[in-house]
Amino acid sequence: MTTATAPLTVGRLAEAAGVTTDAIRHWEREGLFPAAERSAAGYRRYGPAELDRARFIRACQRAGLRLSDIGDLLAVRDTGTCPCEPAESHLERRIAEVSAEIARLEGLRSQLTSMLGAVEAGTCDAPLPENWCPPRIADGGECK
């Protein structure tokens, strides 16, 4: 066996995929990764297909997909079919989540900008409970 096709240990696989060994083991426990072959000494052994799979999982995670979403896409991908069409609903949902988070953060930025403006103008009240309260997420950022 040449070096290019030599089995990878979990450490080398993780390094090549840009993840941790814990991530590989977690994916295996969650069913996203097939159980690895073992060497006579009990070490996990992986090949090019597993490296490709690890890179696919990592790319999906960078896009913000949940492991359950990734599992759905892998199930399609494992049939030899491109997972692009099934990915559409997962990606649309993720876009909606990101849009909602952006809106929340823009509201927070606006609130912080107003607070900073009051500080810079010297018009803010002392931060006492009766005249100022920190915004609370549970109350939609409003003082109650």
Stockholm file with secondary structure:
# STOCKHOLM 1.0

chainA/1-144         MTTATAPLTVGRLAEAAGVTTDAIRHWEREGLFPAAERSAAGYRRYGPAELDRARFIRACQRAGLRLSDIGDLLAVRDTGTCPCEPAESHLERRIAEVSAEIARLEGLRSQLTSMLGAVEAGTCDAPLPENWCPPRIADGGECK
#=GR chainA/1-144 SS CCGGGSCBCHHHHHHHHTSCHHHHHHHHHHTSSCCCEECTTSCEEBCHHHHHHHHHHHHHHHTTCCHHHHHHHHHHHTTTSCTHHHHHHHHHHHHHHHHHHHHHHHHHHHHHHHHHHHHHHTCCCCCCTTTCCCCCGGGTTCCC
#=GC SS_cons         CCGGGSCBCHHHHHHHHTSCHHHHHHHHHHTSSCCCEECTTSCEEBCHHHHHHHHHHHHHHHTTCCHHHHHHHHHHHTTTSCTHHHHHHHHHHHHHHHHHHHHHHHHHHHHHHHHHHHHHHTCCCCCCTTTCCCCCGGGTTCCC
//
